[in-house]
Amino acid sequence: MRPTKIGNLILTAAVCAAGAYLILRSVYSALPPLPWTPVPALLLLAVAEGWSGRSLRIRLRGRNPAVKPVAVMAVARMAALAKASSLAAAVLGGLAAGFVIYVGESLGKSAYRQDAYVAGATLASAVILAVAALYLENSCRVPASGDRGEQGTSGPGSASR
């Protein structure tokens, strides 16, 4: 599995923003107001992934023998979660950015202004989730054997060359 490229996330967000903007031009008047529910959900996910990344980083890089080692499958699952979360954050952030761009043209109307606040908060929380997911993905990298100590053995997940 290769690391997530930030450029791919930005491209995904830009495509979703453009698509949302184009769709909103024809259907915005028929939509209900945007709900606030994605904001706390995305922020809770970001906190959970940031916390998991911190814990995983400590367990993989720690030299404390009292720390229980991490199962290889658990690290792989966390990496998959991080990749999926960063892509989902890019899609949701792009959709929210499309909303912000569209409603930004008519902030004088209260419905547009309310949707702009919600879409802006959703965009900000999606960016926070993407950063937390990238941190978690980075935390899943197993350090080189020289970083763990001078025992000469390779840890799980490190390839010999």
SELO-938232 format. One record per residue (C-alpha): residue number from 1; x, y, z negated. Coordinates in nm, 3 decimals, decimal comma, always signed. Layout:
// SELO-938232
@resi:NUM; px:X; py:Y; pz:Z;
...
// end
This chain:
// SELO-938232
@resi:1; px:+0,000; py:+0,000; pz:+0,000;
@resi:2; px:+0,143; py:+0,334; pz:+0,100;
@resi:3; px:+0,115; py:+0,651; pz:-0,108;
@resi:4; px:-0,165; py:+0,890; pz:-0,023;
@resi:5; px:-0,056; py:+1,177; pz:+0,196;
@resi:6; px:-0,181; py:+1,517; pz:+0,089;
@resi:7; px:-0,208; py:+1,620; pz:+0,453;
@resi:8; px:-0,459; py:+1,341; pz:+0,516;
@resi:9; px:-0,670; py:+1,460; pz:+0,223;
@resi:10; px:-0,661; py:+1,819; pz:+0,351;
@resi:11; px:-0,758; py:+1,705; pz:+0,701;
@resi:12; px:-1,046; py:+1,498; pz:+0,559;
@resi:13; px:-1,168; py:+1,796; pz:+0,356;
@resi:14; px:-1,144; py:+2,029; pz:+0,656;
@resi:15; px:-1,342; py:+1,792; pz:+0,880;
@resi:16; px:-1,609; py:+1,750; pz:+0,611;
@resi:17; px:-1,626; py:+2,127; pz:+0,556;
@resi:18; px:-1,673; py:+2,190; pz:+0,928;
@resi:19; px:-1,936; py:+1,919; pz:+0,953;
@resi:20; px:-2,124; py:+2,048; pz:+0,649;
@resi:21; px:-2,117; py:+2,402; pz:+0,784;
@resi:22; px:-2,253; py:+2,294; pz:+1,122;
@resi:23; px:-2,528; py:+2,083; pz:+0,968;
@resi:24; px:-2,626; py:+2,356; pz:+0,721;
@resi:25; px:-2,680; py:+2,602; pz:+1,003;
@resi:26; px:-2,985; py:+2,404; pz:+1,109;
@resi:27; px:-3,118; py:+2,243; pz:+0,790;
@resi:28; px:-3,029; py:+2,472; pz:+0,498;
@resi:29; px:-3,375; py:+2,625; pz:+0,464;
@resi:30; px:-3,529; py:+2,279; pz:+0,416;
@resi:31; px:-3,288; py:+2,171; pz:+0,141;
@resi:32; px:-3,362; py:+2,192; pz:-0,231;
@resi:33; px:-3,122; py:+2,389; pz:-0,453;
@resi:34; px:-2,790; py:+2,218; pz:-0,519;
@resi:35; px:-2,777; py:+2,031; pz:-0,851;
@resi:36; px:-2,504; py:+2,089; pz:-1,111;
@resi:37; px:-2,465; py:+1,716; pz:-1,184;
@resi:38; px:-2,158; py:+1,655; pz:-0,962;
@resi:39; px:-1,951; py:+1,906; pz:-1,159;
@resi:40; px:-1,941; py:+1,725; pz:-1,496;
@resi:41; px:-1,924; py:+1,387; pz:-1,324;
@resi:42; px:-1,617; py:+1,484; pz:-1,123;
@resi:43; px:-1,455; py:+1,646; pz:-1,426;
@resi:44; px:-1,515; py:+1,338; pz:-1,642;
@resi:45; px:-1,359; py:+1,121; pz:-1,372;
@resi:46; px:-1,063; py:+1,357; pz:-1,354;
@resi:47; px:-1,010; py:+1,342; pz:-1,730;
@resi:48; px:-1,035; py:+0,962; pz:-1,730;
@resi:49; px:-0,790; py:+0,926; pz:-1,443;
@resi:50; px:-0,548; py:+1,177; pz:-1,591;
@resi:51; px:-0,558; py:+0,996; pz:-1,924;
@resi:52; px:-0,514; py:+0,660; pz:-1,754;
@resi:53; px:-0,223; py:+0,793; pz:-1,552;
@resi:54; px:-0,052; py:+0,923; pz:-1,864;
@resi:55; px:-0,103; py:+0,596; pz:-2,049;
@resi:56; px:+0,009; py:+0,386; pz:-1,754;
@resi:57; px:+0,318; py:+0,602; pz:-1,699;
@resi:58; px:+0,417; py:+0,561; pz:-2,064;
@resi:59; px:+0,365; py:+0,184; pz:-2,054;
@resi:60; px:+0,555; py:+0,134; pz:-1,728;
@resi:61; px:+0,847; py:+0,360; pz:-1,815;
@resi:62; px:+0,860; py:+0,316; pz:-2,190;
@resi:63; px:+1,152; py:+0,149; pz:-2,360;
@resi:64; px:+0,957; py:+0,073; pz:-2,676;
@resi:65; px:+0,952; py:-0,308; pz:-2,718;
@resi:66; px:+0,630; py:-0,282; pz:-2,921;
@resi:67; px:+0,440; py:-0,159; pz:-2,614;
@resi:68; px:+0,250; py:-0,438; pz:-2,443;
@resi:69; px:+0,356; py:-0,478; pz:-2,077;
@resi:70; px:+0,107; py:-0,392; pz:-1,806;
@resi:71; px:-0,032; py:-0,668; pz:-1,586;
@resi:72; px:+0,063; py:-0,634; pz:-1,222;
@resi:73; px:-0,300; py:-0,667; pz:-1,110;
@resi:74; px:-0,404; py:-0,387; pz:-1,346;
@resi:75; px:-0,151; py:-0,155; pz:-1,184;
@resi:76; px:-0,272; py:-0,253; pz:-0,838;
@resi:77; px:-0,634; py:-0,188; pz:-0,939;
@resi:78; px:-0,545; py:+0,152; pz:-1,081;
@resi:79; px:-0,362; py:+0,240; pz:-0,760;
@resi:80; px:-0,667; py:+0,139; pz:-0,555;
@resi:81; px:-0,892; py:+0,346; pz:-0,783;
@resi:82; px:-0,661; py:+0,644; pz:-0,743;
@resi:83; px:-0,659; py:+0,619; pz:-0,363;
@resi:84; px:-1,038; py:+0,586; pz:-0,348;
@resi:85; px:-1,089; py:+0,875; pz:-0,590;
@resi:86; px:-0,859; py:+1,109; pz:-0,402;
@resi:87; px:-1,040; py:+1,035; pz:-0,076;
@resi:88; px:-1,382; py:+1,078; pz:-0,238;
@resi:89; px:-1,267; py:+1,406; pz:-0,392;
@resi:90; px:-1,150; py:+1,525; pz:-0,049;
@resi:91; px:-1,488; py:+1,439; pz:+0,108;
@resi:92; px:-1,692; py:+1,601; pz:-0,171;
@resi:93; px:-1,460; py:+1,900; pz:-0,184;
@resi:94; px:-1,491; py:+1,944; pz:+0,191;
@resi:95; px:-1,870; py:+1,928; pz:+0,176;
@resi:96; px:-1,870; py:+2,181; pz:-0,108;
@resi:97; px:-1,634; py:+2,406; pz:+0,089;
@resi:98; px:-1,872; py:+2,391; pz:+0,385;
@resi:99; px:-2,153; py:+2,501; pz:+0,153;
@resi:100; px:-1,942; py:+2,786; pz:+0,014;
@resi:101; px:-1,855; py:+2,907; pz:+0,363;
@resi:102; px:-2,214; py:+2,891; pz:+0,482;
@resi:103; px:-2,381; py:+3,055; pz:+0,181;
@resi:104; px:-2,098; py:+3,306; pz:+0,145;
@resi:105; px:-2,246; py:+3,494; pz:+0,439;
@resi:106; px:-2,569; py:+3,570; pz:+0,248;
@resi:107; px:-2,478; py:+3,625; pz:-0,117;
@resi:108; px:-2,739; py:+3,901; pz:-0,145;
@resi:109; px:-3,014; py:+3,638; pz:-0,172;
@resi:110; px:-3,049; py:+3,471; pz:-0,512;
@resi:111; px:-3,091; py:+3,116; pz:-0,376;
@resi:112; px:-2,777; py:+3,151; pz:-0,168;
@resi:113; px:-2,586; py:+3,297; pz:-0,462;
@resi:114; px:-2,694; py:+3,010; pz:-0,692;
@resi:115; px:-2,587; py:+2,753; pz:-0,433;
@resi:116; px:-2,256; py:+2,936; pz:-0,392;
@resi:117; px:-2,186; py:+2,907; pz:-0,766;
@resi:118; px:-2,273; py:+2,538; pz:-0,770;
@resi:119; px:-2,076; py:+2,463; pz:-0,453;
@resi:120; px:-1,776; py:+2,661; pz:-0,582;
@resi:121; px:-1,778; py:+2,472; pz:-0,912;
@resi:122; px:-1,812; py:+2,143; pz:-0,725;
@resi:123; px:-1,520; py:+2,238; pz:-0,501;
@resi:124; px:-1,304; py:+2,327; pz:-0,802;
@resi:125; px:-1,390; py:+2,003; pz:-0,983;
@resi:126; px:-1,320; py:+1,801; pz:-0,667;
@resi:127; px:-0,975; py:+1,960; pz:-0,643;
@resi:128; px:-0,911; py:+1,876; pz:-1,009;
@resi:129; px:-1,018; py:+1,516; pz:-0,945;
@resi:130; px:-0,789; py:+1,492; pz:-0,642;
@resi:131; px:-0,494; py:+1,615; pz:-0,846;
@resi:132; px:-0,573; py:+1,369; pz:-1,127;
@resi:133; px:-0,607; py:+1,084; pz:-0,877;
@resi:134; px:-0,273; py:+1,169; pz:-0,716;
@resi:135; px:-0,116; py:+1,178; pz:-1,063;
@resi:136; px:-0,263; py:+0,835; pz:-1,142;
@resi:137; px:-0,137; py:+0,698; pz:-0,812;
@resi:138; px:+0,209; py:+0,838; pz:-0,883;
@resi:139; px:+0,198; py:+0,684; pz:-1,231;
@resi:140; px:+0,143; py:+0,341; pz:-1,079;
@resi:141; px:+0,490; py:+0,337; pz:-0,928;
@resi:142; px:+0,717; py:+0,095; pz:-1,106;
@resi:143; px:+1,052; py:+0,257; pz:-1,189;
@resi:144; px:+1,373; py:+0,116; pz:-1,049;
@resi:145; px:+1,546; py:-0,138; pz:-1,271;
@resi:146; px:+1,816; py:+0,118; pz:-1,361;
@resi:147; px:+1,552; py:+0,344; pz:-1,515;
@resi:148; px:+1,430; py:+0,072; pz:-1,753;
@resi:149; px:+1,765; py:-0,026; pz:-1,893;
@resi:150; px:+2,083; py:-0,203; pz:-1,792;
@resi:151; px:+1,954; py:-0,561; pz:-1,804;
@resi:152; px:+2,006; py:-0,629; pz:-1,434;
@resi:153; px:+1,664; py:-0,785; pz:-1,378;
@resi:154; px:+1,401; py:-0,648; pz:-1,153;
@resi:155; px:+1,067; py:-0,559; pz:-1,303;
@resi:156; px:+0,734; py:-0,669; pz:-1,159;
@resi:157; px:+0,660; py:-0,492; pz:-0,837;
@resi:158; px:+1,018; py:-0,388; pz:-0,760;
@resi:159; px:+1,159; py:-0,542; pz:-0,448;
@resi:160; px:+1,514; py:-0,662; pz:-0,410;
@resi:161; px:+1,695; py:-0,534; pz:-0,105;
// end
